Amino acid sequence: MQRGPVTPKGFGDIMPEEAKKRRSMINAVIPVLEKYGFVPLETPTVEFADTILGKYGEDEKTCLHF
């Protein structure tokens, strides 16, 4: 029996212990990347289908339809 709503592939929860490990690793890597000129970029987790389809076409590998 499943609890809660179904989540799309790639949208699973990250539990606290794993989240702490990930954050620690990211915080260690950021200064090294910035030292070599990399700058942060954050993109949306979810995008409108029109935006994706207009740019990439209807490729099921790059676009998840609901």
C-alpha positions as CSV (number, residue, x, y, z in Angstrom):
1,M,0.0,0.0,0.0
2,Q,1.4,3.4,-1.0
3,R,1.2,6.3,1.3
4,G,0.8,9.9,0.0
5,P,0.7,11.1,-3.5
6,V,2.6,9.6,-6.4
7,T,5.7,11.6,-7.2
8,P,7.1,11.9,-10.7
9,K,10.4,10.1,-11.4
10,G,13.3,12.2,-10.1
11,F,11.2,14.0,-7.5
12,G,11.7,11.6,-4.5
13,D,12.3,12.9,-1.0
14,I,15.8,13.0,0.4
15,M,15.8,12.0,4.0
16,P,17.6,14.2,6.7
17,E,20.7,12.1,7.0
18,E,21.3,11.9,3.3
19,A,20.4,15.6,2.9
20,K,23.1,16.5,5.5
21,K,25.7,14.5,3.6
22,R,24.8,16.1,0.3
23,R,24.9,19.6,1.8
24,S,28.3,18.9,3.4
25,M,29.7,17.7,0.1
26,I,28.3,20.6,-1.9
27,N,29.7,23.1,0.7
28,A,33.1,21.5,0.3
29,V,33.1,21.7,-3.5
30,I,31.7,25.2,-4.0
31,P,34.9,27.1,-2.9
32,V,37.0,25.0,-5.3
33,L,34.7,25.7,-8.2
34,E,34.5,29.4,-7.5
35,K,38.3,29.5,-7.2
36,Y,38.5,28.4,-10.9
37,G,35.9,30.9,-12.1
38,F,32.7,28.9,-11.9
39,V,29.6,30.9,-11.0
40,P,26.4,29.6,-9.5
41,L,23.4,28.9,-11.7
42,E,20.0,27.7,-10.4
43,T,17.4,26.4,-12.9
44,P,13.7,25.6,-12.2
45,T,13.0,22.1,-11.0
46,V,9.7,22.1,-13.0
47,E,9.2,23.9,-16.3
48,F,6.2,24.6,-18.5
49,A,5.8,22.0,-21.3
50,D,5.5,24.7,-23.9
51,T,9.0,26.0,-23.0
52,I,10.6,22.5,-23.2
53,L,8.7,21.4,-26.3
54,G,9.4,24.6,-28.1
55,K,13.1,24.2,-27.6
56,Y,13.8,20.5,-27.8
57,G,10.8,19.0,-29.6
58,E,8.7,16.1,-28.4
59,D,11.4,13.8,-27.1
60,E,10.1,11.6,-24.3
61,K,13.6,11.4,-22.9
62,T,13.8,15.1,-22.2
63,C,10.1,15.8,-21.4
64,L,7.7,14.2,-19.0
65,H,4.0,14.8,-19.8
66,F,1.3,14.7,-17.2
